[in-house]
Structures are given as C-alpha cells and as structure tokens.
Amino acid sequence: MKTLLSLSSFAFILILIGFVSPTTLNHSSSANMQTIEKKDSLLRHVVLFKFKEGTSKADISKVETAFSALPNNIPEIMDYEWGLNNSPEGINKGFTHCFLVTFNSEEARAIYLPHPAHKAFVDVLSPHLEDVVVVDYWAQ
C-alpha cells in the first residue's frame, strides 16, 4: 500500500510538472513571443564578393572603402562590419569578402537598396565583380 501511494504521488508530481512546463504553454502565448522576438530582432543583410581574376589590390581597396562609407551616408544602416575570408576549410568558392549590414526594419532596407549612395557604391564595385551572394535574415 505504501509503495502504491508513493507511485501515485510520483505520478501526480510528474503530471503537475507537465502542466507548468514551458513546452506546454498555450500556442497564443508562444505566437505572441515570436512576434515580439521578430519585432525586437535585427534584419541582417549579408553580402559576399568574388572579384574578377586580375583585379588589383588598389581596386579592391577602393571597393572596401566605398562600402565602408555607406553607414555615414545612409542613416538607416544601424550597424556595419566586414572582413576577409580566413576559413581553413577551402570551400569559399572564390568569395573573399563578407560584409554585414544591419537594419531595424524591412522599410529601412527598402530605403537602403535604391539609395543614391548605394547605387554609387555599386558603380565602383561592378567593373571588378565576378560574383555576389546576398542573404538577408532576421536575427534570432
């Protein structure tokens, strides 16, 4: 009888834990949390460049400088960073430069893309560009 009572108590505790577990929150609360997370998250704009063979270091430097000037000319850019590939894996497929531009909203990105400063940058870049990859995502 004592063993049966202990097992019943243990089962009751497990059931109780299940009801207060975060995984059993109702779906409307989870949906609200996801909306809040997206609203409060940042939109990342990742740009990878592969330069044409024979592009001079001076021309690449002009591209780097021109891209780095965009945050001073486009107030919608919340953050910016860039770097050179240094992966030891050797699977970058010739892409050497990564630029990360951060926006607070899709509206800010929509202002950035056709902005005259961005278009002027593309004019500097285009003669030297072999290929480009762009990926945008909401930071989680």
C-alpha positions as CSV (number, residue, x, y, z in Angstrom):
1,M,0.0,0.0,0.0
2,K,2.9,2.4,0.9
3,T,4.5,1.6,-2.5
4,L,1.3,2.3,-4.3
5,L,0.9,5.6,-2.5
6,S,4.5,6.6,-3.4
7,L,3.9,5.7,-7.1
8,S,0.7,7.7,-7.1
9,S,2.4,10.7,-5.6
10,F,5.3,10.5,-8.0
11,A,2.8,10.2,-11.0
12,F,0.9,13.3,-9.7
13,I,4.1,15.3,-9.4
14,L,5.1,14.4,-13.0
15,I,1.7,15.4,-14.3
16,L,1.9,18.7,-12.3
17,I,5.4,19.4,-13.7
18,G,4.0,18.8,-17.2
19,F,1.3,21.4,-16.8
20,V,3.7,24.2,-15.7
21,S,6.5,23.2,-18.2
22,P,7.4,25.9,-20.7
23,T,6.8,23.4,-23.5
24,T,3.1,23.2,-22.6
25,L,2.4,27.0,-22.8
26,N,-0.7,27.7,-24.9
27,H,0.0,28.4,-28.6
28,S,-1.2,32.0,-28.4
29,S,1.4,32.9,-25.8
30,S,4.1,31.3,-28.0
31,A,2.9,33.1,-31.0
32,N,3.0,36.4,-29.1
33,M,6.5,35.7,-28.0
34,Q,7.6,35.0,-31.6
35,T,6.1,38.3,-32.8
36,I,7.8,40.2,-30.0
37,E,11.2,38.5,-30.9
38,K,10.9,39.4,-34.6
39,K,9.8,42.9,-33.7
40,D,12.8,43.3,-31.4
41,S,15.3,41.5,-33.6
42,L,17.5,42.9,-36.3
43,L,17.5,42.5,-40.0
44,R,20.9,41.3,-41.3
45,H,22.0,41.8,-44.9
46,V,25.0,39.6,-45.7
47,V,26.9,40.3,-48.9
48,L,29.7,38.1,-50.2
49,F,32.0,39.2,-53.1
50,K,34.1,37.2,-55.5
51,F,36.4,39.6,-57.5
52,K,37.4,39.0,-61.1
53,E,40.7,37.4,-61.6
54,G,43.4,40.0,-62.0
55,T,41.6,42.7,-60.0
56,S,44.3,44.9,-58.4
57,K,44.7,45.3,-54.7
58,A,44.1,49.1,-55.3
59,D,40.8,48.4,-56.9
60,I,39.7,46.0,-54.2
61,S,40.7,48.6,-51.6
62,K,38.5,51.2,-53.4
63,V,35.6,48.8,-53.2
64,E,36.2,48.2,-49.4
65,T,36.5,52.0,-48.8
66,A,33.3,52.7,-50.8
67,F,31.3,50.0,-49.0
68,S,32.6,51.2,-45.6
69,A,31.4,54.8,-46.4
70,L,27.8,53.7,-46.7
71,P,26.9,53.9,-43.0
72,N,28.0,57.5,-42.9
73,N,25.8,58.3,-45.9
74,I,22.7,56.1,-45.2
75,P,21.2,56.7,-41.7
76,E,19.0,53.6,-42.0
77,I,22.1,51.4,-41.5
78,M,22.2,50.5,-37.8
79,D,25.5,48.6,-37.8
80,Y,28.1,47.5,-40.3
81,E,31.1,45.3,-40.3
82,W,33.2,43.5,-42.9
83,G,36.1,41.1,-43.1
84,L,38.2,38.8,-45.3
85,N,37.7,35.1,-45.6
86,N,40.2,33.2,-43.5
87,S,38.4,29.8,-43.3
88,P,40.9,26.9,-43.4
89,E,38.2,24.7,-45.0
90,G,38.9,25.9,-48.5
91,I,35.2,25.9,-49.6
92,N,34.6,29.6,-50.1
93,K,34.4,29.1,-53.9
94,G,36.5,32.2,-54.5
95,F,34.4,34.5,-52.3
96,T,36.9,36.6,-50.3
97,H,34.9,39.5,-48.8
98,C,32.0,39.4,-46.4
99,F,30.0,42.5,-45.5
100,L,27.3,42.5,-42.8
101,V,24.8,45.4,-42.8
102,T,22.2,45.6,-40.1
103,F,18.8,47.3,-40.3
104,N,16.0,47.7,-37.8
105,S,13.3,47.0,-40.3
106,E,12.5,45.9,-43.8
107,E,11.5,49.5,-44.5
108,A,15.0,50.7,-43.7
109,R,16.4,48.1,-46.1
110,A,14.0,49.3,-48.7
111,I,15.4,52.8,-48.4
112,Y,19.0,51.5,-48.5
113,L,18.8,49.4,-51.7
114,P,17.8,52.2,-54.1
115,H,19.7,54.9,-52.1
116,P,21.9,57.1,-54.3
117,A,25.0,56.3,-52.1
118,H,24.3,52.6,-52.5
119,K,24.0,53.0,-56.3
120,A,27.3,55.0,-56.4
121,F,28.9,52.1,-54.5
122,V,27.6,49.6,-57.0
123,D,29.2,51.7,-59.8
124,V,32.6,51.4,-58.1
125,L,32.1,47.7,-57.5
126,S,30.6,46.4,-60.8
127,P,33.7,46.5,-63.0
128,H,35.6,44.3,-60.6
129,L,32.9,41.9,-59.5
130,E,32.9,38.2,-60.7
131,D,30.0,37.1,-58.5
132,V,28.0,38.1,-55.4
133,V,25.8,36.3,-52.9
134,V,23.3,38.2,-50.8
135,V,21.4,36.6,-47.9
136,D,19.0,38.6,-45.6
137,Y,17.6,37.2,-42.4
138,W,16.0,38.3,-39.1
139,A,18.5,37.6,-36.3
140,Q,17.1,35.0,-33.9
